[in-house]
């Protein structure tokens, strides 16, 4: 199957999952994850209607950004080192992986230097797996309260990676708790915090994520792998 065919299949599955949860499929944003993907394949995805491309590595993002040169939205979805912020601060529309104050400090400084506000998601390690980045859920409120001191950062929601398991009940429980976490933050109405996006769900679990409230899914293999 081509990239275009894969995207059509993803959209059909997104629609089915959304409708099963009495949700509007149009409210689900699809981020095409371009890690290790050639620019020619990314261009195929864009031609098929993809408008958001997510990259895991700063070096790849910079290279692809210049080659592709399309009017799309670039997201930084991978772990971000503070010394790499300066290379992407003017290129990305959303950073999914804010997880420490040192990174917030650098984002705030670099965004201020070019006169912009940078939109971010806070990455939360809901599964508490050592291989995953992100803060723990019990530290989220105190972390957000510290972000008030950084006026050039706009927190637009939360991001998590599902647990590494084939047990769908475990995945669903994790995503359900994550949605509740976001809803709790919305109810608190904290300054500078707009819980607009719930970024959860990847190729193996995005249908469950949608059923549990995700409105932003990150799909790599499901779009770019030949089937």
N, CA, C and O of each residue as an XYZ file, in Angstrom:
908
protein
N       0.840     -1.200      0.000
C       0.000      0.000      0.000
C       0.874      1.248      0.000
O       1.957      1.270      0.585
N       0.383      2.278     -0.665
C       1.114      3.534     -0.730
C       0.888      4.348      0.528
O       0.036      4.018      1.353
N       1.659      5.415      0.667
C       1.462      6.329      1.783
C       0.035      6.881      1.763
O      -0.612      6.987      2.804
N      -0.442      7.228      0.576
C      -1.811      7.748      0.450
C      -2.828      6.713      0.922
O      -3.767      7.050      1.643
N      -2.648      5.458      0.522
C      -3.567      4.390      0.947
C      -3.530      4.211      2.464
O      -4.565      4.039      3.109
N      -2.319      4.256      3.019
C      -2.183      4.107      4.467
C      -2.929      5.221      5.214
O      -3.599      4.972      6.216
N      -2.801      6.434      4.714
C      -3.470      7.568      5.354
C      -4.981      7.409      5.278
O      -5.689      7.712      6.238
N      -5.471      6.939      4.151
C      -6.913      6.699      4.024
C      -7.385      5.663      5.046
O      -8.451      5.813      5.643
N      -6.584      4.613      5.242
C      -6.937      3.592      6.221
C      -6.925      4.152      7.644
O      -7.813      3.855      8.443
N      -5.920      4.958      7.949
C      -5.855      5.586      9.276
C      -7.077      6.456      9.500
O      -7.684      6.414     10.570
N      -7.440      7.243      8.503
C      -8.597      8.136      8.650
C      -9.888      7.345      8.874
O     -10.737      7.746      9.670
N     -10.026      6.241      8.179
C     -11.220      5.403      8.365
C     -11.274      4.844      9.784
O     -12.338      4.798     10.401
N     -10.127      4.423     10.294
C     -10.083      3.870     11.643
C     -10.293      4.955     12.693
O     -10.917      4.714     13.726
N      -9.772      6.149     12.426
C     -10.020      7.289     13.316
C     -11.510      7.594     13.378
O     -12.067      7.807     14.455
N     -12.153      7.613     12.204
C     -13.584      7.905     12.151
C     -14.386      6.855     12.932
O     -15.288      7.192     13.699
N     -14.046      5.593     12.726
C     -14.781      4.523     13.406
C     -14.622      4.622     14.926
O     -15.592      4.477     15.670
N     -13.391      4.871     15.375
C     -13.134      4.966     16.812
C     -13.842      6.173     17.413
O     -14.413      6.090     18.500
N     -13.801      7.293     16.699
C     -14.446      8.508     17.205
C     -15.960      8.322     17.296
O     -16.572      8.666     18.307
N     -16.549      7.787     16.258
C     -18.001      7.616     16.249
C     -18.451      6.627     17.322
O     -19.528      6.780     17.898
N     -17.628      5.615     17.589
C     -17.978      4.645     18.620
C     -18.011      5.284     20.005
O     -18.665      4.782     20.919
N     -17.288      6.409     20.145
C     -17.267      7.130     21.420
C     -18.134      8.393     21.370
O     -18.028      9.274     22.224
N     -18.997      8.456     20.342
C     -19.879      9.620     20.158
C     -19.099     10.921     20.058
O     -19.483     11.938     20.636
N     -18.003     10.875     19.320
C     -17.166     12.052     19.123
C     -17.127     12.417     17.651
O     -17.425     11.593     16.787
N     -16.757     13.665     17.374
C     -16.620     14.150     16.008
C     -15.232     13.773     15.491
O     -14.236     14.222     16.060
N     -15.131     12.969     14.437
C     -13.803     12.592     13.911
C     -12.968     13.789     13.496
O     -11.739     13.717     13.503
N     -13.616     14.889     13.136
C     -12.876     16.060     12.670
C     -12.101     16.759     13.775
O     -11.261     17.616     13.500
N     -12.378     16.399     15.022
C     -11.648     17.043     16.118
C     -10.344     16.319     16.454
O      -9.610     16.727     17.354
N     -10.064     15.234     15.717
C      -8.849     14.457     15.960
C      -7.758     14.910     14.982
O      -7.910     14.776     13.768
N      -6.664     15.442     15.519
C      -5.527     15.834     14.681
C      -4.579     14.653     14.515
O      -4.255     13.957     15.477
N      -4.143     14.441     13.275
C      -3.193     13.369     12.974
C      -1.812     13.981     12.756
O      -1.620     14.797     11.855
N      -0.854     13.580     13.589
C       0.531     14.002     13.428
C       1.283     12.862     12.747
O       1.395     11.766     13.296
N       1.796     13.130     11.550
C       2.576     12.116     10.833
C       4.001     12.133     11.365
O       4.718     13.120     11.200
N       4.411     11.040     12.002
C       5.728     10.977     12.638
C       6.782     10.592     11.601
O       6.723      9.521     10.997
N       7.746     11.494     11.411
C       8.672     11.348     10.286
C      10.049     10.832     10.677
O      10.995     10.969      9.900
N      10.186     10.248     11.849
C      11.477      9.715     12.289
C      12.000      8.681     11.289
O      11.326      7.696     10.986
N      13.209      8.923     10.784
C      13.891      8.032      9.830
C      13.156      7.908      8.490
O      13.409      6.972      7.732
N      12.256      8.838      8.197
C      11.499      8.799      6.942
C      12.092      9.787      5.946
O      12.393     10.930      6.293
N      12.258      9.335      4.703
C      12.828     10.190      3.667
C      11.886     11.347      3.333
O      10.667     11.182      3.378
N      12.438     12.511      2.998
C      11.598     13.654      2.635
C      10.602     13.349      1.522
O       9.499     13.894      1.517
N      10.976     12.484      0.577
C      10.060     12.163     -0.524
C       8.789     11.503     -0.004
O       7.702     11.747     -0.529
N       8.921     10.666      1.026
C       7.754     10.013      1.620
C       6.897     11.020      2.400
O       5.668     10.948      2.392
N       7.564     11.942      3.062
C       6.829     12.977      3.791
C       6.038     13.833      2.821
O       4.899     14.206      3.104
N       6.626     14.144      1.692
C       5.922     14.922      0.669
C       4.702     14.159      0.150
O       3.670     14.767     -0.136
N       4.812     12.834      0.027
C       3.645     12.031     -0.373
C       2.518     12.183      0.648
O       1.348     12.305      0.287
N       2.890     12.174      1.924
C       1.884     12.320      2.974
C       1.233     13.696      2.922
O       0.022     13.824      3.104
N       2.029     14.710      2.676
C       1.492     16.070      2.568
C       0.546     16.177      1.377
O      -0.516     16.793      1.470
N       0.936     15.580      0.271
C       0.076     15.582     -0.920
C      -1.239     14.845     -0.653
O      -2.254     15.125     -1.290
N      -1.212     13.904      0.292
C      -2.423     13.141      0.641
C      -3.241     13.833      1.732
O      -4.231     13.283      2.215
N      -2.827     15.030      2.114
C      -3.639     15.816      3.038
C      -3.102     15.988      4.446
O      -3.731     16.652      5.270
N      -1.941     15.395      4.739
C      -1.348     15.587      6.066
C      -0.873     17.033      6.215
O      -0.200     17.572      5.337
N      -1.230     17.642      7.326
C      -0.850     19.044      7.563
C       0.064     19.229      8.773
O       0.576     20.325      9.003
N       0.270     18.161      9.547
C       1.148     18.221     10.715
C       2.182     17.106     10.616
O       1.835     15.937     10.442
N       3.450     17.476     10.728
C       4.540     16.503     10.717
C       5.281     16.607     12.043
O       5.673     17.696     12.465
N       5.470     15.457     12.697
C       6.161     15.425     13.972
C       7.512     14.743     13.843
O       7.623     13.664     13.262
N       8.532     15.381     14.388
C       9.879     14.827     14.301
C      10.435     14.578     15.697
O      10.188     15.346     16.627
N      11.191     13.488     15.825
C      11.770     13.108     17.117
C      13.136     13.730     17.365
O      13.517     13.959     18.513
N      13.867     14.003     16.305
C      15.247     14.456     16.458
C      15.436     15.837     15.835
O      14.955     16.120     14.738
N      16.143     16.675     16.564
C      16.363     18.050     16.110
C      17.105     18.084     14.785
O      16.729     18.833     13.883
N      18.151     17.285     14.656
C      18.954     17.300     13.428
C      18.118     16.919     12.211
O      18.245     17.528     11.149
N      17.269     15.916     12.370
C      16.408     15.511     11.252
C      15.389     16.601     10.925
O      15.118     16.877      9.756
N      14.836     17.208     11.948
C      13.832     18.247     11.719
C      14.415     19.405     10.913
O      13.796     19.881      9.961
N      15.603     19.854     11.298
C      16.235     20.983     10.598
C      16.450     20.646      9.127
O      16.141     21.448      8.246
N      16.980     19.456      8.869
C      17.272     19.048      7.488
C      15.993     18.938      6.665
O      15.933     19.439      5.542
N      14.980     18.291      7.215
C      13.739     18.082      6.476
C      12.958     19.377      6.308
O      12.305     19.583      5.285
N      13.024     20.239      7.298
C      12.335     21.528      7.230
C      12.765     22.307      5.996
O      11.928     22.863      5.284
N      14.058     22.349      5.743
C      14.581     23.108      4.597
C      14.295     22.415      3.273
O      14.026     23.072      2.267
N      14.351     21.082      3.275
C      14.125     20.344      2.030
C      12.657     20.397      1.620
O      12.340     20.633      0.454
N      11.774     20.178      2.571
C      10.351     20.079      2.254
C       9.746     21.437      1.951
O       9.006     21.584      0.978
N      10.053     22.430      2.773
C       9.674     23.821      2.468
C       8.200     23.948      2.059
O       7.872     24.558      1.042
N       7.340     23.367      2.866
C       5.895     23.427      2.611
C       5.199     24.157      3.754
O       5.724     24.250      4.864
N       4.016     24.667      3.464
C       3.243     25.376      4.473
C       2.490     24.378      5.347
O       1.275     24.215      5.238
N       3.252     23.718      6.217
C       2.679     22.742      7.140
C       3.096     23.117      8.557
O       3.903     24.022      8.767
N       2.537     22.413      9.508
C       2.878     22.636     10.915
C       3.876     21.568     11.353
O       3.619     20.373     11.208
N       5.021     22.007     11.893
C       6.028     21.084     12.403
C       5.911     20.988     13.918
O       5.822     22.002     14.611
N       5.911     19.758     14.421
C       5.895     19.519     15.855
C       7.172     18.792     16.259
O       7.639     17.899     15.553
N       7.722     19.178     17.386
C       8.844     18.440     17.982
C       8.260     17.491     19.003
O       7.734     17.931     20.025
N       8.341     16.186     18.745
C       7.664     15.224     19.610
C       8.625     14.402     20.445
O       8.199     13.708     21.368
N       9.922     14.464     20.141
C      10.894     13.682     20.879
C      11.485     14.457     22.042
O      11.264     15.660     22.185
N      12.246     13.745     22.875
C      12.933     14.378     23.994
C      13.852     15.476     23.461
O      14.569     15.276     22.481
N      13.824     16.626     24.110
C      14.525     17.805     23.600
C      15.598     18.247     24.582
O      15.305     18.554     25.737
N      16.839     18.277     24.118
C      17.941     18.766     24.938
C      17.943     20.291     24.936
O      17.608     20.918     23.931
N      18.320     20.877     26.055
C      18.291     22.339     26.148
C      19.233     22.999     25.145
O      18.932     24.076     24.630
N      20.359     22.367     24.865
C      21.320     22.990     23.941
C      20.895     22.889     22.482
O      21.576     23.417     21.603
N      19.771     22.215     22.212
C      19.270     22.109     20.844
C      18.064     23.037     20.588
O      17.608     23.165     19.452
N      17.563     23.668     21.634
C      16.364     24.506     21.496
C      16.570     25.608     20.473
O      15.672     25.894     19.680
N      17.731     26.224     20.480
C      17.995     27.372     19.606
C      17.859     27.033     18.125
O      17.619     27.922     17.308
N      18.007     25.767     17.774
C      17.956     25.372     16.369
C      16.533     25.225     15.841
O      16.319     25.271     14.630
N      15.564     25.051     16.726
C      14.198     24.790     16.260
C      13.167     25.805     16.742
O      12.005     25.742     16.340
N      13.574     26.730     17.590
C      12.606     27.623     18.226
C      11.817     28.439     17.212
O      10.690     28.849     17.491
N      12.394     28.677     16.045
C      11.698     29.449     15.018
C      11.038     28.570     13.962
O      10.493     29.082     12.984
N      11.081     27.246     14.150
C      10.601     26.330     13.121
C       9.369     25.527     13.529
O       8.581     25.129     12.671
N       9.194     25.285     14.820
C       8.114     24.397     15.256
C       6.933     25.188     15.814
O       7.097     26.267     16.383
N       5.757     24.630     15.639
C       4.540     25.242     16.171
C       4.153     24.674     17.526
O       3.463     25.334     18.303
N       4.597     23.447     17.816
C       4.235     22.824     19.085
C       5.338     21.861     19.499
O       5.826     21.069     18.692
N       5.721     21.942     20.770
C       6.684     21.015     21.357
C       5.919     20.112     22.318
O       5.292     20.590     23.263
N       5.972     18.809     22.073
C       5.181     17.849     22.854
C       5.871     17.405     24.140
O       5.240     16.761     24.977
N       7.146     17.732     24.316
C       7.963     17.018     25.301
C       8.552     17.905     26.401
O       9.674     17.664     26.847
N       7.823     18.912     26.839
C       8.282     19.715     27.969
C       8.147     18.878     29.243
O       7.049     18.449     29.597
N       9.276     18.649     29.930
C       9.238     17.758     31.093
C      10.179     18.170     32.228
O      10.368     17.411     33.179
N      10.770     19.364     32.135
C      11.669     19.799     33.201
C      11.827     21.316     33.139
O      11.656     21.930     32.086
N      12.153     21.902     34.277
C      12.243     23.355     34.371
C      13.429     23.901     33.588
O      13.344     24.998     33.036
N      14.523     23.165     33.529
C      15.674     23.647     32.753
C      15.305     23.830     31.282
O      15.776     24.766     30.635
N      14.470     22.948     30.759
C      14.012     23.077     29.378
C      13.048     24.250     29.249
O      13.114     25.000     28.275
N      12.164     24.414     30.208
C      11.236     25.552     30.192
C      12.002     26.870     30.196
O      11.652     27.803     29.473
N      13.031     26.938     31.001
C      13.837     28.158     31.095
C      14.470     28.491     29.742
O      14.466     29.646     29.316
N      15.004     27.488     29.081
C      15.656     27.714     27.789
C      14.633     28.059     26.708
O      14.872     28.945     25.888
N      13.506     27.369     26.703
C      12.450     27.690     25.734
C      11.984     29.125     25.909
O      11.811     29.853     24.931
N      11.784     29.524     27.137
C      11.328     30.882     27.422
C      12.345     31.917     26.943
O      11.980     32.928     26.343
N      13.610     31.655     27.211
C      14.669     32.585     26.806
C      14.769     32.691     25.288
O      14.824     33.791     24.737
N      14.791     31.560     24.626
C      14.968     31.560     23.162
C      13.737     32.112     22.452
O      13.864     32.807     21.444
N      12.558     31.812     22.963
C      11.337     32.357     22.357
C      11.298     33.872     22.534
O      10.950     34.599     21.604
N      11.650     34.340     23.712
C      11.661     35.776     23.963
C      12.646     36.513     23.074
O      12.397     37.647     22.666
N      13.767     35.864     22.775
C      14.806     36.497     21.960
C      14.345     36.765     20.534
O      14.857     37.666     19.870
N      13.371     35.975     20.059
C      12.869     36.203     18.694
C      11.454     36.762     18.708
O      10.793     36.823     17.672
N      10.998     37.164     19.872
C       9.709     37.841     19.978
C       8.505     36.961     19.728
O       7.541     37.391     19.095
N       8.548     35.747     20.212
C       7.396     34.868     20.035
C       7.079     34.138     21.337
O       7.871     34.128     22.279
N       5.910     33.536     21.357
C       5.545     32.627     22.434
C       5.534     31.220     21.852
O       4.968     30.984     20.785
N       6.154     30.304     22.552
C       6.243     28.930     22.061
C       5.175     28.076     22.736
O       5.033     28.086     23.958
N       4.436     27.345     21.927
C       3.390     26.475     22.453
C       3.971     25.101     22.775
O       4.749     24.537     22.005
N       3.574     24.580     23.930
C       4.113     23.301     24.379
C       3.022     22.411     24.964
O       1.954     22.874     25.363
N       3.328     21.124     25.001
C       2.580     20.158     25.797
C       3.513     19.667     26.891
O       4.726     19.598     26.693
N       2.961     19.331     28.024
C       3.759     18.747     29.090
C       3.720     17.230     28.935
O       2.646     16.632     28.878
N       4.894     16.617     28.867
C       4.955     15.165     28.742
C       4.880     14.528     30.124
O       5.653     14.861     31.021
N       3.930     13.603     30.277
C       3.712     12.921     31.542
C       3.981     11.424     31.346
O       3.471     10.812     30.408
N       4.771     10.858     32.222
C       5.096      9.428     32.159
C       4.052      8.665     32.964
O       4.285      8.306     34.118
N       2.899      8.421     32.344
C       1.788      7.772     33.040
C       2.094      6.321     33.391
O       1.614      5.818     34.406
N       2.888      5.642     32.564
C       3.177      4.228     32.800
C       4.352      4.026     33.757
O       4.623      2.907     34.192
N       5.049      5.125     34.081
C       6.183      5.106     35.014
C       7.279      4.141     34.560
O       7.976      3.548     35.383
N       7.424      3.993     33.240
C       8.459      3.119     32.703
C       9.764      3.896     32.593
O       9.772      5.043     32.145
N      10.873      3.272     33.001
C      12.164      3.956     33.032
C      12.668      4.320     31.640
O      13.516      5.202     31.499
N      12.161      3.658     30.623
C      12.593      3.939     29.252
C      11.890      5.163     28.661
O      12.234      5.603     27.564
N      10.911      5.714     29.377
C      10.142      6.844     28.854
C      10.490      8.126     29.604
O      10.783      8.113     30.799
N      10.449      9.230     28.865
C      10.638     10.546     29.467
C       9.311     11.033     30.038
O       8.271     10.400     29.853
N       9.362     12.159     30.728
C       8.137     12.751     31.245
C       8.114     12.805     32.758
O       8.767     12.008     33.431
N       7.357     13.749     33.284
C       7.207     13.861     34.722
C       6.124     12.889     35.189
O       5.326     12.408     34.385
N       6.099     12.608     36.474
C       5.053     11.757     37.025
C       3.807     12.591     37.325
O       3.892     13.791     37.587
N       2.662     11.935     37.281
C       1.404     12.669     37.403
C       1.277     13.410     38.726
O       0.646     14.466     38.781
N       1.871     12.869     39.805
C       1.748     13.545     41.092
C       2.586     14.829     41.167
O       2.405     15.640     42.075
N       3.507     15.007     40.204
C       4.340     16.211     40.181
C       3.816     17.272     39.213
O       4.410     18.342     39.079
N       2.710     16.977     38.543
C       2.242     17.839     37.462
C       1.802     19.219     37.949
O       2.167     20.225     37.340
N       1.041     19.288     39.010
C       0.528     20.573     39.482
C       1.670     21.497     39.893
O       1.688     22.666     39.510
N       2.609     20.989     40.661
C       3.731     21.833     41.099
C       4.580     22.271     39.915
O       5.099     23.387     39.898
N       4.720     21.401     38.932
C       5.472     21.761     37.724
C       4.775     22.896     36.976
O       5.419     23.861     36.566
N       3.480     22.779     36.803
C       2.713     23.812     36.110
C       2.788     25.136     36.856
O       2.905     26.195     36.238
N       2.723     25.080     38.170
C       2.795     26.314     38.949
C       4.121     27.032     38.738
O       4.165     28.262     38.756
N       5.193     26.289     38.538
C       6.489     26.904     38.263
C       6.534     27.553     36.886
O       7.267     28.520     36.679
N       5.761     27.033     35.950
C       5.784     27.557     34.587
C       5.174     28.953     34.481
O       5.390     29.648     33.489
N       4.430     29.358     35.475
C       3.840     30.700     35.466
C       4.920     31.771     35.362
O       4.655     32.877     34.892
N       6.130     31.448     35.794
C       7.234     32.413     35.762
C       7.849     32.564     34.380
O       8.780     33.350     34.205
N       7.344     31.823     33.391
C       7.942     31.851     32.049
C       6.895     32.336     31.037
O       6.169     31.527     30.458
N       6.820     33.656     30.824
C       5.730     34.242     30.037
C       5.759     33.922     28.555
O       4.755     34.121     27.871
N       6.878     33.431     28.035
C       6.957     33.127     26.603
C       6.606     31.684     26.283
O       6.755     31.238     25.145
N       6.136     30.947     27.303
C       5.688     29.568     27.106
C       4.179     29.514     27.284
O       3.639     30.011     28.272
N       3.506     28.906     26.319
C       2.069     28.678     26.415
C       1.824     27.170     26.475
O       2.058     26.459     25.498
N       1.359     26.695     27.611
C       1.043     25.267     27.746
C      -0.328     25.014     27.142
O      -1.325     25.595     27.573
N      -0.371     24.143     26.142
C      -1.609     23.890     25.384
C      -2.208     22.507     25.650
O      -3.208     22.133     25.037
N      -1.598     21.752     26.563
C      -2.157     20.439     26.850
C      -1.113     19.486     27.379
O      -0.059     19.897     27.863
N      -1.424     18.197     27.280
C      -0.581     17.143     27.821
C      -0.276     16.093     26.759
O      -1.043     15.903     25.815
N       0.861     15.415     26.930
C       1.235     14.314     26.040
C       1.704     13.132     26.872
O       2.375     13.307     27.889
N       1.354     11.941     26.442
C       1.906     10.740     27.052
C       2.106      9.671     25.989
O       1.537      9.732     24.899
N       2.928      8.696     26.337
C       3.136      7.504     25.511
C       2.526      6.330     26.263
O       2.794      6.142     27.450
N       1.719      5.551     25.587
C       1.031      4.437     26.229
C       1.985      3.393     26.775
O       3.131      3.311     26.335
N       1.527      2.592     27.728
C       2.381      1.559     28.310
C       2.796      0.521     27.282
O       2.063      0.237     26.334
N       3.966     -0.034     27.479
C       4.521     -1.026     26.552
C       3.961     -2.407     26.882
O       4.607     -3.226     27.537
N       2.750     -2.634     26.411
C       2.079     -3.904     26.691
C       1.045     -4.187     25.607
O       0.545     -3.272     24.953
N       0.735     -5.461     25.430
C      -0.328     -5.850     24.500
C      -1.672     -5.972     25.219
O      -2.685     -6.285     24.593
N      -1.683     -5.729     26.520
C      -2.911     -5.815     27.313
C      -3.734     -4.544     27.090
O      -3.419     -3.487     27.635
N      -4.775     -4.660     26.294
C      -5.556     -3.466     25.936
C      -6.259     -2.848     27.145
O      -6.493     -1.640     27.171
N      -6.596     -3.660     28.139
C      -7.235     -3.115     29.338
C      -6.273     -2.199     30.091
O      -6.676     -1.159     30.613
N      -5.011     -2.587     30.143
C      -4.003     -1.754     30.805
C      -3.806     -0.451     30.045
O      -3.702      0.618     30.647
N      -3.754     -0.542     28.729
C      -3.609      0.665     27.903
C      -4.803      1.590     28.102
O      -4.639      2.797     28.279
N      -5.990      1.025     28.073
C      -7.207      1.831     28.211
C      -7.256      2.518     29.586
O      -7.615      3.691     29.688
N      -6.896      1.783     30.624
C      -6.913      2.364     31.972
C      -5.933      3.530     32.076
O      -6.236      4.546     32.701
N      -4.769      3.383     31.469
C      -3.763      4.449     31.470
C      -4.281      5.688     30.758
O      -4.150      6.802     31.265
N      -4.870      5.495     29.583
C      -5.382      6.628     28.813
C      -6.576      7.287     29.496
O      -6.741      8.505     29.425
N      -7.394      6.497     30.146
C      -8.541      7.044     30.869
C      -8.083      7.939     32.022
O      -8.632      9.021     32.229
N      -7.078      7.486     32.768
C      -6.537      8.296     33.863
C      -5.924      9.585     33.326
O      -6.008     10.637     33.960
N      -5.308      9.489     32.155
C      -4.673     10.667     31.559
C      -5.716     11.714     31.172
O      -5.519     12.910     31.385
N      -6.826     11.248     30.603
C      -7.908     12.173     30.269
C      -8.440     12.848     31.535
O      -8.705     14.050     31.533
N      -8.591     12.097     32.588
C      -9.085     12.671     33.853
C      -8.118     13.707     34.392
O      -8.531     14.707     34.980
N      -6.829     13.468     34.190
C      -5.814     14.419     34.625
C      -5.980     15.742     33.884
O      -5.924     16.812     34.491
N      -6.184     15.667     32.581
C      -6.387     16.878     31.792
C      -7.665     17.592     32.196
O      -7.680     18.818     32.309
N      -8.726     16.848     32.412
C      -9.993     17.465     32.796
C      -9.888     18.153     34.148
O     -10.502     19.199     34.360
N      -9.112     17.575     35.066
C      -8.896     18.207     36.362
C      -8.166     19.534     36.201
O      -8.504     20.518     36.859
N      -7.169     19.559     35.329
C      -6.424     20.800     35.094
C      -7.308     21.863     34.457
O      -7.201     23.045     34.785
N      -8.174     21.446     33.553
C      -9.113     22.401     32.952
C      -9.985     23.041     34.023
O     -10.242     24.244     33.981
N     -10.431     22.257     34.964
C     -11.344     22.767     35.987
C     -10.662     23.744     36.937
O     -11.327     24.571     37.562
N      -9.346     23.652     37.048
C      -8.607     24.531     37.951
C      -8.402     25.929     37.369
O      -8.185     26.881     38.119
N      -8.468     26.066     36.031
C      -8.343     27.366     35.359
C      -7.091     28.113     35.813
O      -7.166     29.231     36.321
N      -5.947     27.475     35.620
C      -4.660     28.051     36.002
C      -4.209     29.045     34.928
O      -4.341     28.777     33.734
N      -3.676     30.194     35.360
C      -3.189     31.207     34.422
C      -2.117     30.621     33.506
O      -1.291     29.815     33.932
N      -2.144     31.039     32.242
C      -1.167     30.643     31.213
C      -1.322     29.187     30.774
O      -0.511     28.696     29.989
N      -2.340     28.493     31.263
C      -2.522     27.085     30.929
C      -3.845     26.905     30.187
O      -4.909     27.271     30.686
N      -3.755     26.330     28.978
C      -4.952     26.078     28.167
C      -4.924     24.614     27.742
O      -4.224     24.237     26.803
N      -5.692     23.808     28.443
C      -5.665     22.369     28.181
C      -6.463     22.030     26.916
O      -7.537     21.432     26.983
N      -5.918     22.423     25.778
C      -6.599     22.238     24.497
C      -6.330     20.862     23.893
O      -7.218     20.260     23.289
N      -5.104     20.368     24.056
C      -4.715     19.131     23.375
C      -4.403     18.009     24.355
O      -3.726     18.202     25.365
N      -4.911     16.849     24.027
C      -4.574     15.611     24.730
C      -3.892     14.719     23.692
O      -4.550     14.033     22.910
N      -2.572     14.745     23.703
C      -1.786     14.016     22.710
C      -1.452     12.633     23.246
O      -0.523     12.470     24.036
N      -2.216     11.642     22.812
C      -1.929     10.257     23.197
C      -2.444      9.341     22.103
O      -3.456      9.608     21.456
N      -1.719      8.263     21.922
C      -2.085      7.305     20.885
C      -1.090      7.300     19.748
O      -0.813      8.332     19.137
N      -0.550      6.110     19.470
C       0.378      5.917     18.363
C      -0.151      4.774     17.500
O      -1.297      4.353     17.660
N       0.669      4.277     16.597
C       0.185      3.303     15.614
C      -0.503      2.108     16.261
O      -1.516      1.632     15.748
N       0.026      1.615     17.378
C      -0.513      0.388     17.993
C      -1.737      0.614     18.870
O      -2.458     -0.335     19.179
N      -1.982      1.860     19.275
C      -3.035      2.058     20.284
C      -3.887      3.304     20.065
O      -4.604      3.718     20.976
N      -3.826      3.914     18.877
C      -4.518      5.189     18.713
C      -6.040      5.070     18.742
O      -6.729      6.028     19.093
N      -6.562      3.917     18.380
C      -8.019      3.768     18.439
C      -8.516      3.773     19.890
O      -9.533      4.392     20.204
N      -7.795      3.085     20.757
C      -8.144      3.121     22.181
C      -8.000      4.541     22.710
O      -8.843      5.016     23.471
N      -6.922      5.218     22.301
C      -6.688      6.589     22.759
C      -7.836      7.514     22.373
O      -8.269      8.339     23.176
N      -8.324      7.377     21.154
C      -9.446      8.207     20.692
C     -10.699      7.904     21.498
O     -11.424      8.812     21.904
N     -10.943      6.635     21.723
C     -12.117      6.258     22.520
C     -12.045      6.819     23.936
O     -13.074      7.047     24.572
N     -10.822      7.041     24.427
C     -10.635      7.560     25.781
C     -10.393      9.067     25.820
O     -10.074      9.615     26.875
N     -10.542      9.750     24.666
C     -10.538     11.209     24.701
C      -9.410     11.925     23.990
O      -9.385     13.155     23.979
N      -8.478     11.202     23.399
C      -7.377     11.866     22.697
C      -7.900     12.698     21.527
O      -8.812     12.279     20.813
N      -7.315     13.873     21.341
C      -7.637     14.658     20.143
C      -6.395     14.957     19.313
O      -6.429     15.798     18.414
N      -5.300     14.264     19.616
C      -4.085     14.378     18.810
C      -3.340     13.055     18.879
O      -2.886     12.643     19.947
N      -3.215     12.383     17.723
C      -2.542     11.089     17.679
C      -1.277     11.220     16.839
O      -1.206     12.038     15.923
N      -0.280     10.399     17.167
C       1.025     10.481     16.518
C       1.279      9.157     15.787
O       1.518      8.127     16.419
N       1.227      9.194     14.471
C       1.276      7.966     13.676
C       2.504      7.967     12.771
O       2.666      8.852     11.931
N       3.357      6.978     12.948
C       4.535      6.832     12.106
C       4.406      5.631     11.193
O       4.164      5.780      9.995
N       4.568      4.425     11.757
C       4.513      3.206     10.946
C       3.177      3.062     10.230
O       3.130      2.588      9.095
N       2.110      3.461     10.872
C       0.783      3.317     10.252
C       0.621      4.123      8.983
O      -0.242      3.823      8.158
N       1.445      5.148      8.821
C       1.398      5.979      7.613
C       2.505      5.615      6.630
O       2.267      5.548      5.424
N       3.709      5.380      7.137
C       4.857      5.293      6.237
C       5.348      3.875      5.958
O       6.173      3.679      5.065
N       4.858      2.881      6.704
C       5.333      1.516      6.462
C       4.568      0.862      5.324
O       3.342      0.948      5.266
N       5.289      0.205      4.417
C       4.630     -0.561      3.351
C       3.908     -1.751      3.977
O       4.432     -2.414      4.872
N       2.696     -2.008      3.488
C       1.909     -3.091      4.061
C       1.618     -4.153      3.016
O       0.961     -5.150      3.316
